[in-house]
């Protein structure tokens, strides 16, 4: 039966979950938009995936472009293929379209979910197994006044989350004030990270880190543009805390180059950038071989991509810091059943088949976005 299994249908549904207002260095938004991807196999099994679509300013992909890419180009080519041959199906997708990482994320996650359901195993089993059954999480604090960010930090702490990431801007001097305000508000025992989202210069980053030495940051994330590897190298050699790469990391080859230059200590794996779980595991494997740590990052995932992150985090061989699930402090609702619950600053890894969640059809219909294409 498994040898004759075929992809019979690929559906896409655009939707958006309201969130508490959030601002980063790229944009501001009040909805986490995504495209639900539903793949149906010949035995009736359905797998669910999700393509991130909330920040075209960064990814260059929109609800409309994702819908068209999957519906018009990908679906006709993968129907009839065996969904258990995940690598083969994704190679077909890669040959069709370049650089559409969110589109490929949606297909990848749906295939993993479907395969897990067919085989009656959790997705983490398809990723070489689990090293932990619960994931400590971190949450971001969006750009605001120093006082406003301090208030938001205390709100997040009241949820039980003990690691906070402060979003920075193009104004490094103001960001220094923001970090100091948050540190003063939360005390010395809360882990703080800082992420200017590639909007600083190398010189500005070095100066700011010297000013913030007494704030005991856990790490600095991607202070300079992703392609500025010289800047990343210069910053890492000039500061006294670990440097994380985000915008500089999309592929395993990027990890090799960063390691060769000594331009990062930690790799932020985002499944919307790695085209899903298969490439994410390759990024982890290369980073591990080169002595770099990994953490699972956030794109405020609203549904099945949130679930996929839990399986990925569970499968990481080394995990010494909290993974990022800002969605837990921002989302006002969701499309997953059962609801994802925060327990003492952690999320439990689903143990059911596939991604471990069912689709709340009513919620999907409630938050469905009407597109005119």
C-alpha positions in Angstrom: 0.0 0.0 0.0 2.8 2.4 1.0 4.6 1.6 -2.2 1.6 2.6 -4.3 0.6 5.7 -2.3 0.2 8.8 -4.5 -0.4 12.5 -4.0 -4.0 13.1 -5.3 -4.7 16.7 -4.4 -3.0 19.9 -3.2 -5.2 22.7 -1.7 -4.1 26.1 -0.5 -6.0 28.5 1.8 -4.9 32.0 2.7 -5.6 33.1 6.3 -4.4 35.5 9.0 -4.5 35.3 12.8 -4.7 38.7 14.6 -1.8 39.4 16.9 -0.9 42.1 19.4 0.7 44.9 17.5 4.4 44.3 16.7 7.2 46.3 15.2 10.6 45.3 13.9 13.2 47.0 11.9 11.5 46.0 8.6 7.8 46.8 9.2 4.9 46.8 11.6 1.9 44.5 11.5 -1.1 43.3 13.4 -1.8 40.0 11.7 0.3 36.8 11.1 -0.6 35.8 7.6 0.1 32.4 6.1 -1.1 30.0 3.4 -2.4 26.7 4.7 -1.2 23.8 2.4 -3.3 20.6 2.4 -2.0 17.5 0.6 -4.3 14.6 0.2 -2.9 11.1 -0.5 -4.6 8.3 -2.5 -5.5 6.4 0.8 -7.3 9.5 2.1 -4.6 10.6 4.5 -4.3 14.4 4.7 -1.1 16.3 5.6 -1.0 19.9 6.6 1.7 22.5 6.0 2.0 26.2 6.1 3.8 28.9 4.2 4.8 32.0 6.0 3.5 35.2 4.3 3.4 38.0 6.9 6.6 39.9 5.9 7.1 40.4 2.1 9.5 43.2 3.0 11.9 40.5 4.1 10.9 37.3 2.1 9.6 38.9 -1.1 6.7 36.5 -1.0 3.0 37.4 -0.6 -0.2 35.5 -0.1 -1.0 35.9 -3.8 2.5 34.8 -5.0 2.5 31.7 -2.7 -1.0 30.7 -3.8 -0.1 31.1 -7.5 3.2 29.2 -7.2 1.7 26.2 -5.5 -1.6 26.1 -7.4 -0.3 26.8 -10.9 3.2 25.4 -10.9 3.9 23.0 -8.1 0.6 21.0 -7.7 0.4 19.8 -11.3 3.9 18.5 -11.1 3.7 16.6 -7.8 0.3 15.1 -8.1 0.9 11.4 -8.8 4.2 11.2 -6.9 4.6 9.2 -3.7 4.3 11.6 -0.7 6.6 9.3 1.4 9.4 10.1 -1.0 9.8 13.5 0.6 13.3 14.2 -0.8 12.3 13.3 -4.4 9.1 15.4 -4.3 11.1 18.4 -2.9 13.7 18.0 -5.6 10.9 18.3 -8.2 9.8 21.5 -6.5 13.3 22.8 -6.4 13.7 22.2 -10.1 10.5 24.2 -10.8 11.1 27.3 -8.8 14.2 29.0 -7.3 14.4 31.2 -4.1 10.8 30.8 -3.0 11.6 29.6 0.5 8.1 30.1 2.0 6.4 28.3 -0.8 8.7 25.3 -0.4 8.2 25.5 3.4 4.5 24.9 2.9 5.0 21.8 0.8 7.8 20.4 3.0 5.7 20.6 6.2 2.7 19.1 4.5 4.7 16.2 3.3 6.3 15.5 6.7 2.9 15.7 8.4 1.4 13.4 5.8 4.2 10.9 6.1 4.0 10.9 9.9 0.3 10.2 9.7 0.7 7.3 7.2 3.5 5.7 9.2 1.8 6.6 12.6 4.9 8.3 14.0 5.6 11.9 15.2 7.4 14.1 12.7 10.4 14.2 15.0 10.9 10.5 14.3 11.4 11.4 10.6 14.0 13.9 11.7 16.2 11.2 13.4 14.3 11.3 16.7 13.8 13.5 19.8 16.3 14.6 22.4 13.7 16.3 24.7 10.0 16.3 25.3 9.6 20.0 26.2 11.1 23.1 24.7 12.1 26.2 26.8 11.0 29.2 24.8 12.0 32.9 24.3 9.8 35.8 23.2 10.7 38.9 21.3 9.8 42.4 22.4 8.8 44.6 19.4 10.3 48.1 18.9 8.8 50.8 21.1 10.0 53.5 23.5 12.4 52.2 26.2 9.6 52.6 28.7 7.1 50.8 26.5 9.5 47.9 25.9 10.1 47.6 29.6 6.4 47.2 30.3 6.0 44.6 27.5 9.0 42.7 29.0 7.2 42.5 32.4 4.0 41.3 30.7 5.9 38.4 29.0 7.6 37.5 32.3 4.1 37.1 33.8 3.4 34.4 31.3 6.3 32.4 32.7 8.7 33.0 29.8 12.2 33.7 31.2 14.2 34.6 28.0 13.5 37.8 26.1 14.8 39.1 22.8 14.8 42.9 22.3 14.2 44.1 18.8 16.5 46.8 17.6 16.3 49.5 15.0 18.5 51.6 12.7 19.2 53.8 15.7 21.8 52.0 17.8 22.0 54.7 20.4 18.3 54.5 21.1 18.6 50.7 21.1 21.1 50.9 23.9 18.5 52.9 26.0 15.9 50.2 25.2 18.2 47.4 26.4 19.0 49.3 29.6 15.4 50.0 30.3 14.4 46.3 29.9 17.3 45.1 32.0 16.5 47.5 34.8 12.8 46.4 34.7 13.4 42.6 34.6 16.4 42.3 36.9 19.6 40.3 36.5 18.3 36.8 36.3 16.3 37.0 33.1 18.2 36.1 29.9 18.2 39.0 27.4 19.1 38.9 23.7 19.4 41.8 21.2 18.4 41.7 17.5 18.8 44.8 15.3 17.7 42.8 12.3 20.7 43.7 10.2 20.1 47.5 10.5 23.3 48.5 12.3 26.8 49.1 11.0 29.8 47.1 12.2 31.2 50.2 13.9 27.9 51.0 15.5 27.5 47.4 16.7 30.9 47.3 18.4 30.3 50.7 20.1 26.9 49.6 21.3 28.2 46.3 22.7 30.9 48.1 24.7 28.2 50.4 26.2 26.1 47.4 27.1 28.7 45.1 28.6 27.2 45.5 32.1 23.8 44.4 30.8 25.1 40.8 30.4 23.4 40.0 27.1 23.1 36.3 26.2 24.0 37.1 22.6 23.8 39.7 19.8 21.9 38.7 16.7 22.8 39.8 13.1 23.7 43.4 13.6 24.7 44.1 10.0 23.2 43.1 6.6 23.1 39.5 5.7 25.6 39.8 2.8 28.1 41.8 4.9 30.1 38.8 6.1 33.2 41.1 6.6 31.1 43.1 9.0 29.9 40.0 10.9 33.5 38.8 11.2 34.7 42.2 12.4 31.9 42.4 15.0 32.4 38.9 16.3 36.1 39.5 16.9 35.4 42.8 18.7 32.7 41.9 21.2 32.7 39.8 24.4 29.4 37.9 23.8 28.3 35.3 21.2 27.2 36.5 17.8 24.2 34.9 16.1 23.6 34.8 12.4 20.1 35.0 11.0 19.9 37.1 7.8 23.2 35.6 6.7 21.8 32.0 6.9 19.6 30.4 4.3 21.5 27.3 3.2 24.1 24.8 4.5 26.7 26.5 2.3 26.1 29.8 4.2 27.0 28.0 7.4 30.3 26.8 5.9 31.3 30.3 4.8 30.4 31.9 8.2 32.4 29.2 10.0 35.4 29.7 7.6 35.4 33.4 8.3 34.8 33.0 12.1 31.8 35.3 11.6 29.3 33.6 14.0 28.9 31.5 17.1 25.2 30.5 16.8 23.0 29.8 13.8 19.3 30.8 13.9 17.3 28.2 12.0 14.1 29.5 10.6 12.0 27.0 8.6 10.6 29.7 6.4 14.1 30.4 5.3 15.3 26.8 5.0 12.3 25.8 2.8 11.1 23.6 5.7 12.4 20.8 7.8 14.5 18.8 5.4 16.9 21.7 4.7 16.8 22.8 8.3 18.3 19.5 9.4 21.0 19.9 6.8 21.8 23.3 8.2 22.0 21.8 11.7 24.2 19.0 10.6 26.7 21.3 8.9 26.7 23.7 11.9 27.2 20.8 14.3 30.1 19.5 12.3 31.7 22.9 12.3 31.3 23.5 16.0 28.4 26.1 15.8 25.3 26.0 18.0 21.8 26.2 16.6 18.5 27.6 17.9 15.1 27.5 16.3 13.9 31.0 15.4 10.6 32.7 15.1 8.5 34.2 12.3 5.5 34.5 14.5 4.1 31.3 13.0 0.3 31.0 13.3 -0.5 27.3 12.9 1.1 24.1 11.6 4.5 25.9 11.1 4.5 26.5 14.9 4.0 22.7 15.4 6.8 22.0 13.0 9.1 24.2 15.0 8.5 22.1 18.1 9.5 18.9 16.2 12.6 20.5 14.8 13.6 21.8 18.3 13.1 18.4 19.8 15.3 16.9 17.1 18.3 19.2 17.6 21.2 17.2 19.0 22.6 20.2 20.9 20.3 22.8 22.4 21.7 25.0 25.2 19.4 28.1 25.0 15.7 28.7 24.6 14.1 28.5 21.2 12.1 31.4 19.9 8.3 31.2 19.9 7.2 34.9 20.0 3.9 33.7 18.6 2.9 32.5 22.1 3.0 36.0 23.5 1.3 37.7 20.4 -1.3 35.4 18.8 -4.9 36.0 19.9 -6.2 32.7 18.4 -5.1 29.8 16.3 -6.2 27.0 13.9 -4.7 24.1 15.8 -6.6 21.5 17.9 -5.8 21.1 20.7 -4.6 24.6 21.5 -0.9 25.0 22.2 -0.4 25.5 25.9 2.5 27.2 27.6 3.7 25.3 30.8 6.3 27.0 33.1 8.0 28.8 30.2 8.1 25.6 28.0 6.1 24.0 25.2 5.5 20.2 25.1 6.6 18.4 22.0 3.5 16.7 20.4 3.5 12.9 20.6 0.8 12.1 18.1 1.2 11.0 14.5 2.5 13.6 12.0 2.8 17.1 13.5 0.4 16.0 16.2 -2.4 18.5 15.7 -5.7 18.6 13.9 -7.1 21.5 11.9 -9.8 23.6 13.5 -11.9 24.0 10.3 -14.2 26.6 11.9 -11.2 28.8 13.0 -9.7 28.5 9.5 -12.9 29.7 7.9 -13.2 32.5 10.4 -9.7 33.8 9.6 -9.7 33.0 5.9 -8.6 35.9 3.7 -10.5 36.6 0.5 -8.1 37.2 -2.4 -8.9 38.6 -5.8 -6.2 37.2 -8.2 
